[in-house]
Amino acid sequence: MSLHIHQFPCLSDNYGYLVHEPKSGATAAIDTPDAKAIEKALAEKGWTLTHILNTHHHYDHAGGNEELKAKTGCIVIGPKGEAAKIPGLDRAVGDGDMVELGEARARVFDVPGHTAGHIAYYFAEDGVAFVGDTLFALGCGRLFEGTPEQMWTSLSKLMALPDDTTVYCAHEYTQANARFALTIDPENEALAARAKEIDAKRAKGEWTVPTTIGLEKATNPFLRAGDAKLRHAIGLDGASDVDVFAETRRRKDNF
């Protein structure tokens, strides 16, 4: 891997990420949940912030943009569909666009659902994806601005990435997600085993992020709308994948 990725907790349950391309020295913050925490992490690593890559407009993802830009002069890149809502935006990007970080390149995916213009960044050469609040370990984002159809399409794009893709999501929600997942996919042995591992990690204060596309496809109920056992468990044997996903999301919202 050519990129150096530094992960650190901030706010109540967010993760901050710094992505450093060592040949050029370029460093990006993936979203800006907490400017002070990002500045501290930069100082610890000895890196200089050159870019902010926003996934969506929510305050715990873009709230530190202006403070960091004022101090570093960094370039702010964010979603076209939310350009008016991204503080300090310099470049708006959308599906298929490429973002360069030194010698590294990320492809942009439009992944609406959680918000109307949400995007993800995929560094194919390094096999890593930064997905914001679209996909979580054992979960997905609430549909604040989008429809089940939009979110299922977005998740399907991410599912099409190689199984060994490392997925960096924005929150530590995994233990609660696991509790819900077991109620809707009770016969999934891989899920049951993963839930035990998660409980053990959290008991030690360890992180459950990042994850991988392959692990999520095997255990995340929001990616398993086509699974016959899950469909049967919620009484939707003959329904469409979108309808199964929508019912799964509805149940999680009320869990």
Backbone torsions as a table, in degrees:
resi	resn	phi	psi	omega
1	MET	NA	130.4	-179.9
2	SER	-88.4	-29.2	179.9
3	LEU	-79.4	144.7	170.7
4	HIS	-104.8	125.0	-177.6
5	ILE	-116.5	124.5	179.7
6	HIS	-114.7	120.5	-178.4
7	GLN	-108.3	140.1	179.3
8	PHE	-152.7	145.9	179.6
9	PRO	-77.6	147.8	174.2
10	CYS	-155.4	165.0	-172.1
11	LEU	52.5	-151.7	-175.4
12	SER	-81.8	-36.8	-176.8
13	ASP	-149.9	14.4	177.4
14	ASN	-81.8	159.3	164.8
15	TYR	-114.6	137.5	169.2
16	GLY	-98.1	150.4	178.8
17	TYR	-134.7	132.8	168.4
18	LEU	-111.5	131.6	178.7
19	VAL	-116.2	118.0	-173.2
20	HIS	-116.2	126.1	176.4
21	GLU	-100.2	107.3	-165.4
22	PRO	-68.7	-28.9	-177.6
23	LYS	-66.3	-41.4	-178.0
24	SER	-95.0	-23.5	-173.5
25	GLY	85.8	-0.6	179.0
26	ALA	-63.1	139.1	-179.0
27	THR	-138.0	128.1	178.9
28	ALA	-113.8	141.1	165.7
29	ALA	-93.3	126.7	173.6
30	ILE	-85.7	104.1	-173.0
31	ASP	64.9	167.4	-175.6
32	THR	-135.5	67.7	-177.9
33	PRO	-63.2	-30.6	-174.0
34	ASP	-154.2	103.3	-175.3
35	ALA	-57.8	-42.3	-177.5
36	LYS	-64.0	-42.1	179.0
37	ALA	-65.3	-36.8	178.1
38	ILE	-67.7	-42.6	177.7
39	GLU	-61.7	-40.7	178.7
40	LYS	-63.8	-42.8	179.9
41	ALA	-65.5	-40.4	176.7
42	LEU	-60.3	-43.9	-179.7
43	ALA	-64.1	-40.6	-179.9
44	GLU	-63.4	-37.9	-178.0
45	LYS	-86.4	-17.1	-176.2
46	GLY	74.9	27.9	-178.6
47	TRP	-104.1	153.9	177.3
48	THR	-110.6	127.0	-177.3
49	LEU	-70.7	125.0	177.9
50	THR	-115.2	-23.4	-176.2
51	HIS	-142.5	150.3	163.8
52	ILE	-119.0	127.1	176.9
53	LEU	-111.9	102.7	-179.3
54	ASN	-87.7	140.3	175.6
55	THR	-93.6	-33.4	178.3
56	HIS	-164.7	177.5	-165.4
57	HIS	-87.7	-10.2	-175.0
58	HIS	-55.2	147.7	-171.0
59	TYR	-59.7	-34.7	-179.9
60	ASP	-79.1	11.7	175.3
61	HIS	-127.5	-23.6	-178.0
62	ALA	-129.2	3.8	-173.7
63	GLY	-67.3	-21.6	-179.6
64	GLY	-97.8	3.3	-174.3
65	ASN	-54.0	-54.8	-170.5
66	GLU	-67.6	-39.3	178.7
67	GLU	-62.8	-44.7	-178.8
68	LEU	-70.0	-39.0	178.7
69	LYS	-65.1	-39.6	179.8
70	ALA	-63.4	-34.7	-176.5
71	LYS	-85.3	-26.3	-172.2
72	THR	-118.7	-19.0	-174.6
73	GLY	71.5	19.6	-177.0
74	CYS	-66.5	161.2	178.3
75	ILE	-91.2	129.0	179.6
76	VAL	-100.8	121.5	179.1
77	ILE	-117.1	135.6	-178.0
78	GLY	-158.4	-178.2	-171.5
79	PRO	-71.6	134.4	175.8
80	LYS	-56.1	-40.7	-174.3
81	GLY	-69.9	-8.6	180.0
82	GLU	-132.1	24.9	-172.3
83	ALA	-54.0	-38.2	-177.6
84	ALA	-72.5	-13.1	-175.2
85	LYS	-106.5	-2.3	-177.5
86	ILE	-98.0	111.0	-178.2
87	PRO	-61.2	132.2	174.2
88	GLY	72.2	17.6	-173.7
89	LEU	-61.2	130.3	176.1
90	ASP	-104.6	-34.8	-177.1
91	ARG	-140.6	125.2	177.7
92	ALA	-98.3	132.4	-176.7
93	VAL	-128.8	156.0	179.2
94	GLY	-143.6	-171.2	-171.5
95	ASP	-50.8	125.3	177.7
96	GLY	90.3	-14.1	177.5
97	ASP	-67.4	153.7	177.3
98	MET	-111.8	136.5	177.5
99	VAL	-114.6	126.5	-179.3
100	GLU	-99.3	132.6	174.4
101	LEU	-125.2	94.4	-171.1
102	GLY	60.2	-124.0	179.8
103	GLU	-90.7	-1.9	178.5
104	ALA	-91.8	149.9	-179.7
105	ARG	-130.6	134.5	177.3
106	ALA	-117.2	135.6	172.8
107	ARG	-89.8	139.5	179.0
108	VAL	-93.3	135.6	172.9
109	PHE	-116.4	131.4	167.8
110	ASP	-75.8	122.2	-179.1
111	VAL	-134.4	63.1	-178.8
112	PRO	-69.8	161.5	179.9
113	GLY	148.0	-62.6	175.1
114	HIS	-64.8	-49.0	167.8
115	THR	-128.6	166.6	-172.0
116	ALA	-69.2	-28.2	-175.3
117	GLY	-119.5	16.2	-175.2
118	HIS	-52.3	138.3	175.2
119	ILE	-128.2	164.0	174.2
120	ALA	-127.7	157.6	-179.4
121	TYR	-119.6	125.3	-176.6
122	TYR	-120.3	113.3	175.6
123	PHE	-93.0	92.4	-170.8
124	ALA	-62.8	-41.0	-175.6
125	GLU	-64.2	-30.4	179.7
126	ASP	-98.6	-6.4	176.8
127	GLY	67.0	38.0	-179.2
128	VAL	-129.9	144.8	178.3
129	ALA	-131.3	134.6	175.5
130	PHE	-108.2	113.6	-164.9
131	VAL	-113.2	5.2	177.1
132	GLY	57.8	-125.9	-178.8
133	ASP	-108.8	18.0	177.3
134	THR	-76.8	-51.5	-179.1
135	LEU	-121.3	133.9	173.4
136	PHE	-117.6	165.1	169.4
137	ALA	-62.0	114.0	-178.2
138	LEU	65.4	19.1	-179.6
139	GLY	-154.5	-173.3	171.1
140	CYS	-150.2	165.9	-177.8
141	GLY	-70.2	152.6	173.1
142	ARG	-64.6	151.3	-178.0
143	LEU	-89.2	76.2	-178.6
144	PHE	-72.9	-37.7	-174.2
145	GLU	-126.5	-7.3	-174.8
146	GLY	-119.0	-177.9	-177.9
147	THR	-107.2	162.7	174.0
148	PRO	-56.8	-38.2	179.0
149	GLU	-60.1	-45.6	179.5
150	GLN	-62.1	-45.5	-176.9
151	MET	-67.7	-39.1	179.0
152	TRP	-64.0	-39.3	176.2
153	THR	-62.9	-42.2	179.2
154	SER	-63.2	-46.9	179.8
155	LEU	-64.9	-34.4	178.5
156	SER	-64.6	-36.5	175.4
157	LYS	-60.4	-44.2	-179.4
158	LEU	-69.7	-36.4	178.0
159	MET	-63.3	-24.1	-179.0
160	ALA	-78.2	-10.4	176.1
161	LEU	-69.6	158.0	178.9
162	PRO	-55.1	144.3	-176.7
163	ASP	-58.9	-28.9	-177.5
164	ASP	-87.6	8.4	176.3
165	THR	-63.2	128.0	176.3
166	THR	-81.5	128.0	-174.8
167	VAL	-109.8	118.7	176.2
168	TYR	-103.7	108.6	177.8
169	CYS	-102.5	172.6	-163.6
170	ALA	-96.0	-6.9	-174.9
171	HIS	-139.3	154.3	173.8
172	GLU	-95.2	80.8	-179.6
173	TYR	-112.5	5.4	-162.2
174	THR	-64.9	-39.1	-176.3
175	GLN	-65.2	-45.1	177.1
176	ALA	-64.8	-38.6	177.7
177	ASN	-62.3	-38.2	-179.6
178	ALA	-64.6	-40.4	179.2
179	ARG	-59.5	-43.2	177.9
180	PHE	-67.6	-45.5	-175.9
181	ALA	-56.5	-37.3	-179.9
182	LEU	-65.9	-25.4	179.4
183	THR	-76.2	-23.2	-173.0
184	ILE	-109.2	-15.6	-178.6
185	ASP	-135.7	57.1	-167.7
186	PRO	-68.8	-19.1	-177.8
187	GLU	-94.2	5.0	-176.6
188	ASN	-83.1	103.3	-176.3
189	GLU	-65.8	-36.1	178.8
190	ALA	-64.1	-37.9	177.9
191	LEU	-66.4	-45.2	-179.8
192	ALA	-59.8	-42.2	179.1
193	ALA	-66.2	-40.7	-179.8
194	ARG	-66.0	-38.9	-179.8
195	ALA	-60.1	-39.6	177.9
196	LYS	-65.0	-41.6	178.9
197	GLU	-62.7	-40.1	-179.5
198	ILE	-64.3	-45.2	178.6
199	ASP	-59.2	-41.0	-179.7
200	ALA	-66.2	-41.7	179.2
201	LYS	-64.2	-45.7	-176.0
202	ARG	-68.4	-31.3	177.2
203	ALA	-63.5	-26.6	177.8
204	LYS	-95.1	0.9	-177.9
205	GLY	76.9	18.1	-178.6
206	GLU	-87.2	156.3	179.1
207	TRP	-79.3	153.3	174.6
208	THR	-111.2	6.1	179.7
209	VAL	-119.0	139.3	10.8
210	PRO	-81.7	176.1	176.6
211	THR	-129.7	-168.6	175.9
212	THR	-131.7	158.4	177.5
213	ILE	-60.1	-43.2	-178.8
214	GLY	-61.9	-43.2	179.3
215	LEU	-64.6	-40.8	179.3
216	GLU	-66.8	-39.9	179.1
217	LYS	-62.5	-30.9	-178.0
218	ALA	-82.6	-25.5	-168.4
219	THR	-130.9	-18.5	-175.5
220	ASN	-85.3	115.0	-175.0
221	PRO	-61.4	-25.2	-178.9
222	PHE	-73.5	-13.9	175.9
223	LEU	-103.6	2.6	-170.2
224	ARG	-116.2	31.7	-178.4
225	ALA	-62.0	-23.4	180.0
226	GLY	-87.5	-2.2	-176.4
227	ASP	-78.3	126.8	-173.7
228	ALA	-62.4	-40.9	-177.9
229	LYS	-68.0	-40.5	178.0
230	LEU	-65.3	-43.4	178.6
231	ARG	-58.3	-43.1	-178.8
232	HIS	-67.0	-37.2	-177.7
233	ALA	-63.0	-28.9	179.5
234	ILE	-105.7	8.6	173.5
235	GLY	73.2	32.5	-179.6
236	LEU	-128.7	50.0	-174.5
237	ASP	-55.1	-43.0	-173.3
238	GLY	-101.9	10.7	-174.5
239	ALA	-80.2	167.8	175.7
240	SER	-75.0	161.1	177.2
241	ASP	-58.6	-39.7	-179.8
242	VAL	-62.9	-42.0	-179.6
243	ASP	-66.7	-38.0	177.5
244	VAL	-65.8	-44.2	177.2
245	PHE	-60.2	-45.7	-177.3
246	ALA	-60.5	-40.4	179.2
247	GLU	-69.0	-37.8	176.6
248	THR	-61.6	-45.1	179.8
249	ARG	-65.3	-40.4	179.4
250	ARG	-61.4	-43.4	-178.9
251	ARG	-66.5	-38.4	178.4
252	LYS	-65.7	-38.6	179.1
253	ASP	-60.7	-28.3	-177.0
254	ASN	-106.4	9.2	-175.1
255	PHE	-74.2	NA	NA
